[in-house]
Amino acid sequence: MKIDDSLKKPSGLATGQLDPKAAKSSESSKASSTPVEKVTFSSMSSQLQALETKVAAADSFEVKKVEAIKSAILDGQFTINSDKVADGLISTVKELLATQKT
């Protein structure tokens, strides 16, 4: 079983500061250039942003299942199915090899 935390990582447009030199040159070019065009976003963009926030806040795993496994390990009742582990490892290696070929 793979745990993918990519949902917790922020995505979307960068929000970093511009380079001061680039900002000055763009300010000076604005004064002598043609009128600035206005950019508007559709309502879909706000829906996507809300969905992104909701997904980022959601758990990427089942907390109850993890607690049950922890409890079973502590009680000494957790058994490992070596065939299932081996099948999972083989499957993962096959996926990795397939992605390297493309």
Secondary structure, DSSP 8 states (H G I E B T S, - for coil): -----GGGS--SS------HHHHHHHHHHHHHSS--------HHHHHHHHHHHHHHHS-SS-HHHHHHHHHHHHHT-----HHHHHHHHHHHHHHHHHHHH-
